[in-house]
Amino acid sequence: MKITKVKGFSGEVTVPGDKSISHRSIMLGSLAKGTTEVYGFLQGADCLSSIDCFRKMGVEIENNGTLVTIKGRGLRGLMAPSDTLDVGNSGTTTRLMSGILVAQNFTSRVNGDASIQKRPMKRIMTPLSMMGADITSELGNDCAPLIIKGKELKGIHYDSPVASAQVKSAILFAGLYADGETSVTEPVVSRNHTELMFEEFGVDVRCEGKTAIVKPTNELFAKKVEVPGDISSAAYFIVAGLITPNSCITIKNVGINPTRDGIIKVCQAMGADITVEKTSGDIGEPTADITVRTSSLKGCVVGGDIIPTLIDEIPAIAILACFAEGETIIKDAAELKVKESNRIDVMVNNLKAMGADIEATEDGMIIRGGKTLYGATIDSKLDHRIAMSFAVAAMNAEGETEIVGAECVDISYPDFYGDMRKLVLN
């Protein structure tokens, strides 16, 4: 895809449903008693992989685009899949579903695309094995394909070395089947969608500081789920509205869960003209309409406890920093190395190609803003967040930019380019 500079943006956009919540709605709906209705489900490839996997385990799931209906089979009602459970490019499906599979009365094989086969799974294999799980890497490299033989599980306490909602959630899902209480303590609290949704579906779950605690249960109960707009998808419009001249964009009904809203805090620290108008309360998953206008930005330090609240938005924040005055330091973000791509290296190399003053560090990057960006050929590495970030950069760069693998946005936001084009000033 080739992209050139634009004059500005104006208008409103509604981004697709939150990816994290969409995944969890399929898993909890499948395990619940009764019919779960999910409104605003993300129709991206990753979330469709979750639907496909649970259909293979006997769950009846109807997806008409605006409403997903799940006829749950109960906590112990999943059936042995006749084929490999194909997770595609979805790390969330892989890790969370593994926490469910380790307790089933059958053996399953979990595999995905080339990217998934390189992503670290030892981080879930270790704690799940401590619970009594039989989960192994088929190739012995701690990556997918995974072979999972269902076992009886025991409750544990796990001190997680990483702040990862996927790790925490895998353990909490397994904890539903354990013989006693299961708890996970993180170095910093990661996104808490699992804990909030567990409570909605009738699970005895609580949080004490950095520790999430779940008690085993015999039954989950179907719920109606309203999925808010994904703040990770909203991030690209937030950045576009702030860095592009003559711009004002309103993103409607965005989830602003406090474990996910770090990008708003960073924008405010950089002096952004950003307005957050709440559309629902603080209980459960709060939402807001977010309006951004062209702003004079200044660099800042992004690190510490805020990182887990914006880890997926760092590529977009790196673009933002290129248009800010002074230096932006992103640190404590080594987790970026094990995403769909090594996002530190990919962002730094591609931004250098566009003329940015940027350097990689062991756990992040240093960006000295104010340099004019120029069109270049950008290799997305088939990473959706890289492709969308550089689409925004390209619309503010001199000349033409080509994004290789631009179609990978289908993973989380199939209509991204069309929605962005609708806002462009002619």
C-alpha positions as CSV (number, residue, x, y, z in Angstrom):
1,M,0.0,0.0,0.0
2,K,1.2,3.5,-0.9
3,I,0.4,6.5,1.2
4,T,1.1,10.2,0.8
5,K,0.8,13.3,3.0
6,V,-2.6,14.7,3.9
7,K,-3.9,18.2,4.7
8,G,-5.6,17.3,7.9
9,F,-8.4,15.2,9.5
10,S,-11.9,16.1,10.7
11,G,-14.9,14.1,11.9
12,E,-15.9,11.2,14.1
13,V,-14.9,7.6,14.1
14,T,-16.1,4.5,16.0
15,V,-13.3,1.9,16.3
16,P,-13.9,-1.8,16.5
17,G,-14.6,-3.6,19.7
18,D,-11.9,-4.3,22.3
19,K,-9.8,-7.3,21.2
20,S,-9.0,-8.5,24.8
21,I,-12.7,-8.4,25.8
22,S,-13.8,-10.0,22.6
23,H,-11.5,-13.0,23.1
24,R,-12.6,-13.5,26.7
25,S,-16.3,-13.3,25.8
26,I,-15.9,-16.3,23.6
27,M,-14.0,-18.3,26.2
28,L,-16.3,-17.5,29.1
29,G,-19.5,-17.8,27.0
30,S,-18.3,-21.3,25.9
31,L,-17.8,-22.4,29.5
32,A,-21.0,-20.8,30.8
33,K,-24.4,-22.4,31.3
34,G,-26.9,-20.8,28.9
35,T,-26.6,-18.4,25.9
36,T,-24.2,-15.5,26.0
37,E,-24.8,-12.6,23.6
38,V,-21.9,-10.4,22.7
39,Y,-22.5,-7.0,21.1
40,G,-19.7,-5.1,19.4
41,F,-17.5,-8.2,19.0
42,L,-14.2,-7.5,17.1
43,Q,-14.4,-9.1,13.7
44,G,-10.6,-9.3,13.4
45,A,-8.7,-12.4,12.4
46,D,-7.4,-13.0,16.0
47,C,-10.8,-13.0,17.6
48,L,-12.2,-15.1,14.8
49,S,-9.5,-17.7,15.6
50,S,-10.9,-17.9,19.1
51,I,-14.4,-18.6,17.7
52,D,-12.9,-21.3,15.4
53,C,-11.1,-23.0,18.2
54,F,-14.1,-23.3,20.5
55,R,-16.3,-24.4,17.6
56,K,-13.9,-27.3,17.1
57,M,-14.6,-28.2,20.8
58,G,-18.3,-28.5,20.2
59,V,-19.5,-25.0,21.1
60,E,-22.3,-23.6,18.9
61,I,-21.3,-20.1,18.0
62,E,-23.4,-17.9,15.7
63,N,-21.6,-14.8,14.3
64,N,-23.7,-12.4,12.2
65,G,-21.2,-9.5,12.4
66,T,-23.0,-7.3,14.9
67,L,-24.0,-10.0,17.4
68,V,-22.2,-13.1,18.4
69,T,-24.3,-15.7,20.2
70,I,-22.6,-18.5,22.2
71,K,-24.5,-21.5,23.4
72,G,-22.3,-22.5,26.3
73,R,-21.5,-26.1,27.1
74,G,-20.8,-25.6,30.8
75,L,-17.4,-25.6,32.6
76,R,-16.8,-29.2,31.9
77,G,-18.7,-29.6,28.6
78,L,-16.0,-29.0,26.0
79,M,-15.5,-31.9,23.5
80,A,-12.2,-33.3,22.2
81,P,-11.2,-31.5,19.0
82,S,-10.7,-33.9,16.0
83,D,-8.0,-31.6,14.6
84,T,-5.3,-29.2,15.7
85,L,-6.7,-26.0,17.3
86,D,-5.4,-23.3,14.9
87,V,-4.9,-20.0,16.7
88,G,-3.6,-18.2,13.6
89,N,-1.6,-15.1,14.7
90,S,-3.3,-14.9,18.1
91,G,-1.1,-15.0,21.2
92,T,-4.2,-14.2,23.4
93,T,-6.0,-17.3,22.1
94,T,-3.0,-19.5,22.6
95,R,-2.2,-18.5,26.1
96,L,-5.7,-18.1,27.6
97,M,-7.1,-21.2,25.9
98,S,-4.2,-23.2,27.2
99,G,-5.3,-22.4,30.8
100,I,-8.6,-24.0,29.9
101,L,-7.3,-26.9,28.0
102,V,-5.0,-28.2,30.8
103,A,-8.0,-29.1,32.8
104,Q,-10.1,-30.9,30.1
105,N,-10.6,-34.7,29.9
106,F,-8.9,-34.9,26.5
107,T,-5.6,-34.2,24.7
108,S,-5.3,-31.2,22.4
109,R,-2.7,-29.8,20.0
110,V,-2.4,-26.0,19.7
111,N,-0.6,-24.4,16.8
112,G,-0.6,-21.2,14.7
113,D,1.2,-19.3,12.0
114,A,5.0,-18.7,11.7
115,S,4.8,-15.7,14.1
116,I,3.1,-17.7,16.9
117,Q,5.6,-20.5,16.5
118,K,8.3,-18.0,17.6
119,R,6.5,-16.4,20.6
120,P,7.5,-17.5,24.1
121,M,5.1,-20.0,25.8
122,K,7.3,-21.0,28.7
123,R,5.8,-18.1,30.6
124,I,2.5,-20.0,30.8
125,M,3.9,-23.5,30.7
126,T,5.9,-23.0,33.9
127,P,3.0,-21.9,36.2
128,L,0.5,-24.3,34.6
129,S,2.9,-27.2,35.2
130,M,3.2,-26.1,38.8
131,M,-0.6,-26.6,39.0
132,G,-0.2,-30.2,37.7
133,A,-0.7,-29.5,34.0
134,D,0.8,-31.7,31.3
135,I,1.7,-29.1,28.7
136,T,4.7,-29.5,26.4
137,S,6.3,-27.8,23.4
138,E,6.2,-30.3,20.5
139,L,9.6,-29.1,19.1
140,G,11.1,-28.6,22.6
141,N,11.8,-24.9,22.1
142,D,9.1,-23.6,24.5
143,C,7.0,-22.4,21.6
144,A,4.0,-23.7,19.7
145,P,3.0,-26.3,18.6
146,L,1.8,-27.2,22.2
147,I,0.6,-30.6,23.2
148,I,-1.8,-30.4,26.2
149,K,-3.0,-33.4,28.0
150,G,-5.8,-32.6,30.5
151,K,-5.1,-33.3,34.2
152,E,-6.5,-32.6,37.6
153,L,-5.1,-29.3,38.8
154,K,-4.2,-27.9,42.2
155,G,-4.4,-24.3,43.3
156,I,-1.1,-22.4,43.6
157,H,0.3,-19.0,44.3
158,Y,2.4,-17.7,41.5
159,D,4.8,-14.7,41.6
160,S,4.9,-13.8,37.9
161,P,8.2,-12.4,36.7
162,V,6.3,-10.3,34.0
163,A,3.3,-8.1,34.1
164,S,1.3,-9.9,31.5
165,A,-2.5,-10.2,31.4
166,Q,-2.1,-13.2,29.2
167,V,0.0,-15.1,31.8
168,K,-2.2,-14.0,34.6
169,S,-5.4,-15.0,32.7
170,A,-4.1,-18.4,31.7
171,I,-3.5,-19.2,35.4
172,L,-6.8,-17.8,36.5
173,F,-8.7,-19.8,33.9
174,A,-6.9,-22.9,35.1
175,G,-7.8,-21.9,38.6
176,L,-11.5,-22.3,37.8
177,Y,-10.8,-26.1,37.7
178,A,-8.2,-26.4,40.6
179,D,-8.8,-28.1,43.9
180,G,-8.3,-24.8,45.9
181,E,-7.6,-21.1,45.7
182,T,-5.3,-19.9,42.9
183,S,-3.5,-16.5,43.1
184,V,-1.1,-14.5,40.8
185,T,1.0,-11.6,42.0
186,E,2.5,-9.4,39.3
187,P,5.4,-6.8,39.5
188,V,2.9,-4.3,38.2
189,V,-0.9,-4.8,37.7
190,S,-1.6,-5.7,34.1
191,R,-5.0,-5.2,32.3
192,N,-7.8,-6.7,34.4
193,H,-10.5,-7.7,31.8
194,T,-10.4,-11.3,33.0
195,E,-11.0,-10.4,36.6
196,L,-13.9,-8.1,35.7
197,M,-15.5,-10.6,33.3
198,F,-15.1,-13.5,35.8
199,E,-17.1,-11.5,38.3
200,E,-19.8,-10.9,35.7
201,F,-20.1,-14.6,34.9
202,G,-20.4,-15.6,38.5
203,V,-16.8,-16.5,39.5
204,D,-15.5,-15.8,43.0
205,V,-12.6,-13.6,42.2
206,R,-11.0,-10.7,44.1
207,C,-7.9,-8.5,43.8
208,E,-5.6,-7.5,46.6
209,G,-3.0,-4.9,45.5
210,K,-1.0,-6.6,42.8
211,T,-2.5,-10.0,43.4
212,A,-5.5,-11.6,41.7
213,I,-7.2,-14.5,43.5
214,V,-9.7,-16.9,42.1
215,K,-11.6,-19.8,43.8
216,P,-12.6,-22.9,41.9
217,T,-16.2,-23.0,40.6
218,N,-18.7,-25.6,39.4
219,E,-20.7,-23.3,37.1
220,L,-20.5,-20.1,35.1
221,F,-23.6,-18.2,34.0
222,A,-24.3,-16.7,30.6
223,K,-24.3,-13.0,30.3
224,K,-24.9,-10.2,27.8
225,V,-21.6,-8.6,26.9
226,E,-21.3,-5.1,25.5
227,V,-17.8,-4.7,24.1
228,P,-16.5,-1.1,24.1
229,G,-14.3,0.4,21.4
230,D,-10.6,-0.8,21.6
231,I,-8.3,1.9,23.0
232,S,-5.4,0.2,21.1
233,S,-7.3,0.9,17.8
234,A,-8.2,4.4,18.9
235,A,-4.5,5.2,19.5
236,Y,-3.8,5.7,15.8
237,F,-6.6,8.3,15.5
238,I,-5.5,10.0,18.7
239,V,-1.9,10.3,17.3
240,A,-3.1,11.3,13.8
241,G,-5.3,14.1,15.3
242,L,-2.5,15.4,17.5
243,I,0.3,15.5,14.9
244,T,-1.5,16.4,11.7
245,P,-2.1,20.1,11.0
246,N,-5.8,21.3,10.8
247,S,-7.1,18.3,12.6
248,C,-9.9,17.5,15.0
249,I,-11.0,13.9,15.5
250,T,-13.6,12.4,18.0
251,I,-13.3,8.7,18.7
252,K,-16.6,7.4,20.0
253,N,-17.3,5.0,22.8
254,V,-13.7,4.0,23.7
255,G,-13.0,1.7,26.6
256,I,-10.9,3.6,29.2
257,N,-10.3,0.9,31.7
258,P,-7.6,2.3,34.1
259,T,-5.4,-0.7,33.4
260,R,-5.4,0.3,29.7
261,D,-5.6,4.1,29.5
262,G,-1.8,4.9,29.7
263,I,-1.8,6.5,26.2
264,I,-4.2,9.2,27.4
265,K,-1.8,10.0,30.3
266,V,1.2,10.2,28.0
267,C,-0.7,12.5,25.6
268,Q,-1.6,14.8,28.5
269,A,2.1,14.8,29.8
270,M,3.2,15.8,26.3
271,G,0.8,18.8,26.3
272,A,-1.8,17.4,24.0
273,D,-5.2,19.0,23.4
274,I,-7.2,15.9,24.3
275,T,-10.7,15.8,25.9
276,V,-12.1,12.7,27.5
277,E,-15.8,12.8,28.0
278,K,-17.1,9.7,29.9
279,T,-20.1,7.9,28.4
280,S,-20.4,5.3,31.1
281,G,-19.3,5.0,34.8
282,D,-16.3,3.6,36.6
283,I,-17.8,0.3,37.4
284,G,-16.9,-2.6,35.1
285,E,-15.5,-1.3,31.8
286,P,-15.9,2.5,31.7
287,T,-16.1,4.2,28.2
288,A,-15.6,7.7,26.8
289,D,-15.7,9.8,23.7
290,I,-12.2,11.1,23.1
291,T,-11.6,14.3,21.1
292,V,-8.1,15.4,19.9
293,R,-6.9,18.5,18.1
294,T,-3.7,19.5,16.4
295,S,-1.2,20.2,19.3
296,S,2.2,21.5,20.0
297,L,3.8,18.6,21.9
298,K,6.9,18.2,24.0
299,G,8.9,15.1,24.8
300,C,8.6,13.1,28.0
301,V,9.7,9.9,29.7
302,V,7.5,6.9,29.4
303,G,8.4,4.1,31.8
304,G,7.7,2.3,35.0
305,D,4.3,1.3,36.2
306,I,2.5,2.9,33.2
307,I,4.1,0.5,30.7
308,P,1.6,-2.4,31.1
309,T,-1.2,0.1,30.5
310,L,0.0,1.1,27.1
311,I,2.3,-1.7,25.9
312,D,0.3,-2.2,22.7
313,E,0.2,1.5,22.0
314,I,4.0,2.1,22.1
315,P,4.5,1.9,18.3
316,A,1.9,4.7,18.0
317,I,3.5,6.7,20.8
318,A,6.9,6.4,19.0
319,I,5.3,8.1,16.0
320,L,3.8,10.8,18.3
321,A,7.3,11.4,19.8
322,C,8.8,12.1,16.4
323,F,6.5,15.2,16.1
324,A,7.2,16.4,19.7
325,E,9.7,19.0,20.6
326,G,12.7,17.6,22.5
327,E,13.5,14.1,23.7
328,T,11.2,11.2,24.5
329,I,12.5,8.2,26.4
330,I,10.6,5.0,26.3
331,K,12.0,2.5,28.9
332,D,11.0,-0.6,30.9
333,A,9.4,-2.0,27.7
334,A,11.5,-5.1,26.9
335,E,8.2,-7.0,26.4
336,L,8.0,-5.3,23.0
337,K,10.7,-7.7,21.8
338,V,8.3,-10.7,22.0
339,K,5.2,-9.3,20.4
340,E,4.1,-10.2,16.8
341,S,7.5,-8.7,15.9
342,N,10.4,-7.3,17.8
343,R,8.7,-3.9,18.0
344,I,11.7,-2.1,19.3
345,D,13.9,-3.0,16.4
346,V,11.1,-2.7,13.8
347,M,10.1,0.8,14.9
348,V,13.6,2.1,15.2
349,N,14.8,0.7,11.8
350,N,11.7,2.0,9.9
351,L,11.7,5.4,11.6
352,K,15.4,5.8,10.8
353,A,14.6,5.0,7.2
354,M,12.1,7.9,7.3
355,G,14.7,10.3,8.7
356,A,13.8,10.2,12.4
357,D,16.4,10.8,15.1
358,I,15.9,7.6,17.1
359,E,17.9,4.9,18.7
360,A,17.1,1.6,20.3
361,T,17.9,0.7,23.9
362,E,17.8,-2.6,25.7
363,D,14.3,-2.0,26.9
364,G,12.9,0.7,24.7
365,M,14.0,3.7,22.6
366,I,15.1,7.3,22.6
367,I,13.5,9.7,20.2
368,R,14.6,13.2,19.5
369,G,11.6,14.9,17.9
370,G,11.3,17.7,15.3
371,K,13.0,16.0,12.4
372,T,11.1,16.0,9.1
373,L,10.0,12.6,8.0
374,Y,10.3,11.4,4.4
375,G,8.5,8.7,2.5
376,A,10.2,5.3,2.6
377,T,9.5,1.6,2.1
378,I,8.3,0.2,5.4
379,D,8.4,-3.5,6.2
380,S,5.5,-4.1,8.6
381,K,6.8,-7.6,9.5
382,L,3.1,-8.5,9.2
383,D,2.6,-6.8,12.6
384,H,-0.8,-5.0,12.6
385,R,0.3,-2.4,15.1
386,I,3.4,-1.6,13.1
387,A,1.4,-1.2,9.8
388,M,-1.2,1.1,11.4
389,S,1.5,3.3,13.2
390,F,3.4,3.8,9.9
391,A,0.2,4.6,8.0
392,V,-0.2,7.6,10.4
393,A,3.5,8.5,10.0
394,A,3.1,8.3,6.2
395,M,0.3,10.8,6.2
396,N,2.6,13.3,7.8
397,A,5.8,12.6,5.8
398,E,7.1,14.2,2.7
399,G,6.7,12.1,-0.4
400,E,5.3,8.6,-0.8
401,T,5.5,5.8,1.7
402,E,5.0,2.2,0.8
403,I,3.9,-0.2,3.6
404,V,4.8,-3.8,2.8
405,G,2.3,-6.3,4.3
406,A,-0.3,-3.6,4.9
407,E,-3.1,-6.1,4.8
408,C,-2.0,-7.4,8.2
409,V,-4.3,-4.8,9.9
410,D,-7.1,-7.4,9.4
411,I,-5.8,-9.1,12.6
412,S,-7.4,-6.3,14.7
413,Y,-8.9,-3.6,12.5
414,P,-10.0,-4.8,9.0
415,D,-11.6,-1.4,8.1
416,F,-8.7,0.7,9.4
417,Y,-7.6,2.3,6.1
418,G,-11.1,3.1,5.0
419,D,-12.0,4.7,8.3
420,M,-8.8,6.8,8.2
421,R,-9.5,7.9,4.7
422,K,-13.1,9.1,5.6
423,L,-11.6,11.6,8.0
424,V,-9.1,13.1,5.5
425,L,-9.7,16.8,4.6
426,N,-9.8,17.3,0.8
